[in-house]
Amino acid sequence: MVEICGNVFDLMKTYKNICIPTNGNINNKKIEAVMGAGVARQAKKLFPGIEKNLAYHLIAFGNKVGYMGDWDDISVYSFPTKTHWFEKSSISLIVQSAIQLMELIEINKIDKILLPAPGCGCGGLKWENVRPEIENILDDKVYITHLA
């Protein structure tokens, strides 16, 4: 993995592939994934319909890394960091998601993808605790973004 400074949404046009930290909750009345805070909330505003795409992904595949769609030549993928929106992020789920992301990268021949430091925003984790758990899983195609 490569660590870079910047906001995932400011960098996305250069990288063309981004991961959005997500949870596994669906609002069943609207059939929309819960994307109410942090990067997920920003993604919901930037990518119309992403909450429905994620809900259908969650229904079909569960809380796993997956493709959520393309918007203006940007491919967007989910990266689960927690099961329930109100919980703290789970390092074990982040590790599982990192493994799944590497499989997705290989299958789809992705050359580079942005991932905000997983679990380190609204998830409540510290990067110094997450980094050692995933640094040997993620290769140099994954660019971890940090804010300055």
Summary of the structure (lengths in Angstrom):
residues: 148
radius of gyration: 13.8
end to end distance: 18.2
largest distance: 40.5
contacts: 465
relative contact order: 0.23
helix: 37%
strand: 24%
